[in-house]
Amino acid sequence: MIKLPIKEYKMNKTLLNILACPQCKSSLSLVVEEERDDEVITGSLTCTKCGLVFRIIETIPAFI
């Protein structure tokens, strides 16, 4: 198993280019409520096709 530094798991705006909706694989739109530097602290990711919303809490997107 490959261990990544914890920073790799945090929501960064540049990750939006590679993330997809886990349900339908469509792109996601980002709403930022709080950010620090280039990290999204709180906010949400919304699927542009099926409309599912995934909260970002303490830099971690909740895809479950």
Jmol script that loads the backbone (N, CA, C; Angstrom):
load data "model"
ATOM      1  N   MET A   1       0.835  -1.177   0.000  1.00  0.00           N
ATOM      2  CA  MET A   1       0.000   0.000   0.000  1.00  0.00           C
ATOM      3  C   MET A   1       0.883   1.243   0.000  1.00  0.00           C
ATOM      4  N   ILE A   2       0.518   2.202  -0.842  1.00  0.00           N
ATOM      5  CA  ILE A   2       1.255   3.452  -0.920  1.00  0.00           C
ATOM      6  C   ILE A   2       0.673   4.426   0.088  1.00  0.00           C
ATOM      7  N   LYS A   3       1.528   5.002   0.909  1.00  0.00           N
ATOM      8  CA  LYS A   3       1.072   6.006   1.880  1.00  0.00           C
ATOM      9  C   LYS A   3       1.399   7.387   1.341  1.00  0.00           C
ATOM     10  N   LEU A   4       0.370   8.215   1.252  1.00  0.00           N
ATOM     11  CA  LEU A   4       0.536   9.588   0.787  1.00  0.00           C
ATOM     12  C   LEU A   4       0.543  10.525   1.985  1.00  0.00           C
ATOM     13  N   PRO A   5       1.266  11.624   1.873  1.00  0.00           N
ATOM     14  CA  PRO A   5       1.213  12.613   2.957  1.00  0.00           C
ATOM     15  C   PRO A   5      -0.225  13.111   3.125  1.00  0.00           C
ATOM     16  N   ILE A   6      -0.605  13.458   4.335  1.00  0.00           N
ATOM     17  CA  ILE A   6      -1.968  13.894   4.623  1.00  0.00           C
ATOM     18  C   ILE A   6      -2.384  15.073   3.748  1.00  0.00           C
ATOM     19  N   LYS A   7      -1.461  15.921   3.343  1.00  0.00           N
ATOM     20  CA  LYS A   7      -1.785  17.059   2.481  1.00  0.00           C
ATOM     21  C   LYS A   7      -2.429  16.611   1.174  1.00  0.00           C
ATOM     22  N   GLU A   8      -2.089  15.412   0.694  1.00  0.00           N
ATOM     23  CA  GLU A   8      -2.641  14.910  -0.558  1.00  0.00           C
ATOM     24  C   GLU A   8      -4.149  14.667  -0.487  1.00  0.00           C
ATOM     25  N   TYR A   9      -4.697  14.494   0.705  1.00  0.00           N
ATOM     26  CA  TYR A   9      -6.115  14.210   0.858  1.00  0.00           C
ATOM     27  C   TYR A   9      -6.960  15.461   1.018  1.00  0.00           C
ATOM     28  N   LYS A  10      -6.342  16.599   1.182  1.00  0.00           N
ATOM     29  CA  LYS A  10      -7.079  17.835   1.406  1.00  0.00           C
ATOM     30  C   LYS A  10      -7.628  18.386   0.096  1.00  0.00           C
ATOM     31  N   MET A  11      -8.785  19.045   0.184  1.00  0.00           N
ATOM     32  CA  MET A  11      -9.419  19.613  -1.001  1.00  0.00           C
ATOM     33  C   MET A  11      -8.686  20.860  -1.443  1.00  0.00           C
ATOM     34  N   ASN A  12      -8.139  20.783  -2.620  1.00  0.00           N
ATOM     35  CA  ASN A  12      -7.411  21.873  -3.242  1.00  0.00           C
ATOM     36  C   ASN A  12      -8.151  22.209  -4.531  1.00  0.00           C
ATOM     37  N   LYS A  13      -8.251  23.459  -4.885  1.00  0.00           N
ATOM     38  CA  LYS A  13      -8.988  23.861  -6.087  1.00  0.00           C
ATOM     39  C   LYS A  13      -8.489  23.169  -7.348  1.00  0.00           C
ATOM     40  N   THR A  14      -7.201  22.858  -7.404  1.00  0.00           N
ATOM     41  CA  THR A  14      -6.665  22.207  -8.599  1.00  0.00           C
ATOM     42  C   THR A  14      -7.185  20.770  -8.760  1.00  0.00           C
ATOM     43  N   LEU A  15      -7.660  20.154  -7.681  1.00  0.00           N
ATOM     44  CA  LEU A  15      -8.215  18.799  -7.759  1.00  0.00           C
ATOM     45  C   LEU A  15      -9.527  18.753  -8.535  1.00  0.00           C
ATOM     46  N   LEU A  16     -10.195  19.880  -8.661  1.00  0.00           N
ATOM     47  CA  LEU A  16     -11.473  19.915  -9.362  1.00  0.00           C
ATOM     48  C   LEU A  16     -11.340  19.403 -10.795  1.00  0.00           C
ATOM     49  N   ASN A  17     -10.176  19.555 -11.397  1.00  0.00           N
ATOM     50  CA  ASN A  17      -9.955  19.097 -12.766  1.00  0.00           C
ATOM     51  C   ASN A  17      -9.927  17.579 -12.892  1.00  0.00           C
ATOM     52  N   ILE A  18      -9.655  16.868 -11.798  1.00  0.00           N
ATOM     53  CA  ILE A  18      -9.561  15.409 -11.890  1.00  0.00           C
ATOM     54  C   ILE A  18     -10.660  14.680 -11.129  1.00  0.00           C
ATOM     55  N   LEU A  19     -11.429  15.377 -10.294  1.00  0.00           N
ATOM     56  CA  LEU A  19     -12.511  14.740  -9.548  1.00  0.00           C
ATOM     57  C   LEU A  19     -13.751  14.577 -10.422  1.00  0.00           C
ATOM     58  N   ALA A  20     -14.509  13.512 -10.146  1.00  0.00           N
ATOM     59  CA  ALA A  20     -15.765  13.271 -10.856  1.00  0.00           C
ATOM     60  C   ALA A  20     -16.796  12.757  -9.864  1.00  0.00           C
ATOM     61  N   CYS A  21     -18.042  12.872 -10.225  1.00  0.00           N
ATOM     62  CA  CYS A  21     -19.126  12.366  -9.392  1.00  0.00           C
ATOM     63  C   CYS A  21     -18.988  10.851  -9.271  1.00  0.00           C
ATOM     64  N   PRO A  22     -19.006  10.321  -8.047  1.00  0.00           N
ATOM     65  CA  PRO A  22     -18.881   8.878  -7.878  1.00  0.00           C
ATOM     66  C   PRO A  22     -20.094   8.101  -8.411  1.00  0.00           C
ATOM     67  N   GLN A  23     -21.227   8.770  -8.566  1.00  0.00           N
ATOM     68  CA  GLN A  23     -22.440   8.099  -9.051  1.00  0.00           C
ATOM     69  C   GLN A  23     -22.494   8.026 -10.579  1.00  0.00           C
ATOM     70  N   CYS A  24     -22.326   9.175 -11.246  1.00  0.00           N
ATOM     71  CA  CYS A  24     -22.515   9.195 -12.707  1.00  0.00           C
ATOM     72  C   CYS A  24     -21.258   9.572 -13.487  1.00  0.00           C
ATOM     73  N   LYS A  25     -20.176   9.868 -12.791  1.00  0.00           N
ATOM     74  CA  LYS A  25     -18.865  10.175 -13.393  1.00  0.00           C
ATOM     75  C   LYS A  25     -18.820  11.511 -14.134  1.00  0.00           C
ATOM     76  N   SER A  26     -19.777  12.385 -13.888  1.00  0.00           N
ATOM     77  CA  SER A  26     -19.780  13.708 -14.519  1.00  0.00           C
ATOM     78  C   SER A  26     -18.915  14.680 -13.729  1.00  0.00           C
ATOM     79  N   SER A  27     -18.732  15.857 -14.274  1.00  0.00           N
ATOM     80  CA  SER A  27     -17.896  16.864 -13.611  1.00  0.00           C
ATOM     81  C   SER A  27     -18.609  17.454 -12.393  1.00  0.00           C
ATOM     82  N   LEU A  28     -17.831  18.097 -11.550  1.00  0.00           N
ATOM     83  CA  LEU A  28     -18.342  18.689 -10.315  1.00  0.00           C
ATOM     84  C   LEU A  28     -18.110  20.193 -10.316  1.00  0.00           C
ATOM     85  N   SER A  29     -19.031  20.924  -9.723  1.00  0.00           N
ATOM     86  CA  SER A  29     -18.829  22.359  -9.533  1.00  0.00           C
ATOM     87  C   SER A  29     -18.525  22.597  -8.060  1.00  0.00           C
ATOM     88  N   LEU A  30     -17.719  23.598  -7.792  1.00  0.00           N
ATOM     89  CA  LEU A  30     -17.238  23.876  -6.440  1.00  0.00           C
ATOM     90  C   LEU A  30     -17.857  25.152  -5.903  1.00  0.00           C
ATOM     91  N   VAL A  31     -18.358  25.088  -4.659  1.00  0.00           N
ATOM     92  CA  VAL A  31     -18.804  26.265  -3.918  1.00  0.00           C
ATOM     93  C   VAL A  31     -17.929  26.346  -2.679  1.00  0.00           C
ATOM     94  N   VAL A  32     -17.211  27.455  -2.544  1.00  0.00           N
ATOM     95  CA  VAL A  32     -16.293  27.633  -1.424  1.00  0.00           C
ATOM     96  C   VAL A  32     -16.962  28.498  -0.362  1.00  0.00           C
ATOM     97  N   GLU A  33     -17.013  27.988   0.861  1.00  0.00           N
ATOM     98  CA  GLU A  33     -17.513  28.772   1.990  1.00  0.00           C
ATOM     99  C   GLU A  33     -16.356  29.399   2.757  1.00  0.00           C
ATOM    100  N   GLU A  34     -15.281  28.629   2.929  1.00  0.00           N
ATOM    101  CA  GLU A  34     -14.086  29.126   3.621  1.00  0.00           C
ATOM    102  C   GLU A  34     -12.858  28.515   2.951  1.00  0.00           C
ATOM    103  N   GLU A  35     -11.848  29.356   2.712  1.00  0.00           N
ATOM    104  CA  GLU A  35     -10.607  28.848   2.136  1.00  0.00           C
ATOM    105  C   GLU A  35      -9.410  29.503   2.798  1.00  0.00           C
ATOM    106  N   ARG A  36      -8.300  28.799   2.719  1.00  0.00           N
ATOM    107  CA  ARG A  36      -7.037  29.300   3.252  1.00  0.00           C
ATOM    108  C   ARG A  36      -5.971  28.955   2.227  1.00  0.00           C
ATOM    109  N   ASP A  37      -5.292  29.974   1.738  1.00  0.00           N
ATOM    110  CA  ASP A  37      -4.331  29.801   0.649  1.00  0.00           C
ATOM    111  C   ASP A  37      -5.067  29.159  -0.525  1.00  0.00           C
ATOM    112  N   ASP A  38      -4.641  27.980  -0.967  1.00  0.00           N
ATOM    113  CA  ASP A  38      -5.301  27.318  -2.095  1.00  0.00           C
ATOM    114  C   ASP A  38      -6.151  26.140  -1.639  1.00  0.00           C
ATOM    115  N   GLU A  39      -6.342  25.987  -0.316  1.00  0.00           N
ATOM    116  CA  GLU A  39      -7.125  24.882   0.220  1.00  0.00           C
ATOM    117  C   GLU A  39      -8.548  25.316   0.545  1.00  0.00           C
ATOM    118  N   VAL A  40      -9.498  24.475   0.208  1.00  0.00           N
ATOM    119  CA  VAL A  40     -10.896  24.717   0.554  1.00  0.00           C
ATOM    120  C   VAL A  40     -11.140  24.094   1.921  1.00  0.00           C
ATOM    121  N   ILE A  41     -11.450  24.919   2.903  1.00  0.00           N
ATOM    122  CA  ILE A  41     -11.681  24.440   4.266  1.00  0.00           C
ATOM    123  C   ILE A  41     -13.097  23.889   4.390  1.00  0.00           C
ATOM    124  N   THR A  42     -14.086  24.664   3.974  1.00  0.00           N
ATOM    125  CA  THR A  42     -15.475  24.204   3.949  1.00  0.00           C
ATOM    126  C   THR A  42     -16.124  24.656   2.655  1.00  0.00           C
ATOM    127  N   GLY A  43     -17.095  23.872   2.220  1.00  0.00           N
ATOM    128  CA  GLY A  43     -17.807  24.180   0.989  1.00  0.00           C
ATOM    129  C   GLY A  43     -18.531  22.945   0.509  1.00  0.00           C
ATOM    130  N   SER A  44     -18.737  22.867  -0.801  1.00  0.00           N
ATOM    131  CA  SER A  44     -19.418  21.703  -1.355  1.00  0.00           C
ATOM    132  C   SER A  44     -19.026  21.503  -2.812  1.00  0.00           C
ATOM    133  N   LEU A  45     -19.161  20.257  -3.237  1.00  0.00           N
ATOM    134  CA  LEU A  45     -18.993  19.869  -4.633  1.00  0.00           C
ATOM    135  C   LEU A  45     -20.352  19.375  -5.112  1.00  0.00           C
ATOM    136  N   THR A  46     -20.829  19.876  -6.247  1.00  0.00           N
ATOM    137  CA  THR A  46     -22.125  19.486  -6.781  1.00  0.00           C
ATOM    138  C   THR A  46     -21.943  18.913  -8.172  1.00  0.00           C
ATOM    139  N   CYS A  47     -22.567  17.751  -8.409  1.00  0.00           N
ATOM    140  CA  CYS A  47     -22.491  17.130  -9.729  1.00  0.00           C
ATOM    141  C   CYS A  47     -23.265  17.979 -10.730  1.00  0.00           C
ATOM    142  N   THR A  48     -22.651  18.244 -11.871  1.00  0.00           N
ATOM    143  CA  THR A  48     -23.286  19.077 -12.894  1.00  0.00           C
ATOM    144  C   THR A  48     -24.361  18.324 -13.673  1.00  0.00           C
ATOM    145  N   LYS A  49     -24.424  16.998 -13.517  1.00  0.00           N
ATOM    146  CA  LYS A  49     -25.425  16.209 -14.242  1.00  0.00           C
ATOM    147  C   LYS A  49     -26.551  15.718 -13.333  1.00  0.00           C
ATOM    148  N   CYS A  50     -26.216  14.963 -12.281  1.00  0.00           N
ATOM    149  CA  CYS A  50     -27.261  14.359 -11.444  1.00  0.00           C
ATOM    150  C   CYS A  50     -27.614  15.197 -10.216  1.00  0.00           C
ATOM    151  N   GLY A  51     -26.815  16.219  -9.896  1.00  0.00           N
ATOM    152  CA  GLY A  51     -27.148  17.141  -8.824  1.00  0.00           C
ATOM    153  C   GLY A  51     -26.772  16.707  -7.419  1.00  0.00           C
ATOM    154  N   LEU A  52     -26.118  15.559  -7.268  1.00  0.00           N
ATOM    155  CA  LEU A  52     -25.684  15.151  -5.930  1.00  0.00           C
ATOM    156  C   LEU A  52     -24.733  16.193  -5.348  1.00  0.00           C
ATOM    157  N   VAL A  53     -24.846  16.417  -4.041  1.00  0.00           N
ATOM    158  CA  VAL A  53     -24.017  17.400  -3.358  1.00  0.00           C
ATOM    159  C   VAL A  53     -23.135  16.677  -2.343  1.00  0.00           C
ATOM    160  N   PHE A  54     -21.852  17.012  -2.341  1.00  0.00           N
ATOM    161  CA  PHE A  54     -20.874  16.425  -1.433  1.00  0.00           C
ATOM    162  C   PHE A  54     -20.242  17.554  -0.635  1.00  0.00           C
ATOM    163  N   ARG A  55     -20.415  17.522   0.679  1.00  0.00           N
ATOM    164  CA  ARG A  55     -19.868  18.559   1.551  1.00  0.00           C
ATOM    165  C   ARG A  55     -18.357  18.428   1.669  1.00  0.00           C
ATOM    166  N   ILE A  56     -17.702  19.552   1.838  1.00  0.00           N
ATOM    167  CA  ILE A  56     -16.270  19.594   2.158  1.00  0.00           C
ATOM    168  C   ILE A  56     -16.194  20.111   3.593  1.00  0.00           C
ATOM    169  N   ILE A  57     -15.651  19.274   4.477  1.00  0.00           N
ATOM    170  CA  ILE A  57     -15.585  19.609   5.895  1.00  0.00           C
ATOM    171  C   ILE A  57     -14.140  19.470   6.350  1.00  0.00           C
ATOM    172  N   GLU A  58     -13.580  20.554   6.868  1.00  0.00           N
ATOM    173  CA  GLU A  58     -12.191  20.576   7.332  1.00  0.00           C
ATOM    174  C   GLU A  58     -11.240  20.047   6.256  1.00  0.00           C
ATOM    175  N   THR A  59     -11.411  20.522   5.054  1.00  0.00           N
ATOM    176  CA  THR A  59     -10.614  20.250   3.837  1.00  0.00           C
ATOM    177  C   THR A  59     -10.861  18.879   3.223  1.00  0.00           C
ATOM    178  N   ILE A  60     -11.768  18.059   3.773  1.00  0.00           N
ATOM    179  CA  ILE A  60     -11.963  16.710   3.262  1.00  0.00           C
ATOM    180  C   ILE A  60     -13.328  16.614   2.553  1.00  0.00           C
ATOM    181  N   PRO A  61     -13.320  16.283   1.233  1.00  0.00           N
ATOM    182  CA  PRO A  61     -14.586  16.086   0.547  1.00  0.00           C
ATOM    183  C   PRO A  61     -15.233  14.763   0.984  1.00  0.00           C
ATOM    184  N   ALA A  62     -16.514  14.801   1.320  1.00  0.00           N
ATOM    185  CA  ALA A  62     -17.232  13.613   1.818  1.00  0.00           C
ATOM    186  C   ALA A  62     -17.986  12.954   0.665  1.00  0.00           C
ATOM    187  N   PHE A  63     -17.350  11.982   0.039  1.00  0.00           N
ATOM    188  CA  PHE A  63     -17.961  11.279  -1.093  1.00  0.00           C
ATOM    189  C   PHE A  63     -18.737  10.042  -0.679  1.00  0.00           C
ATOM    190  N   ILE A  64     -18.981   9.877   0.626  1.00  0.00           N
ATOM    191  CA  ILE A  64     -19.732   8.692   1.063  1.00  0.00           C
ATOM    192  C   ILE A  64     -21.110   9.092   1.536  1.00  0.00           C
TER     193      ILE A  64
END
end "model"
wireframe off; spacefill off
backbone 0.3
color backbone group
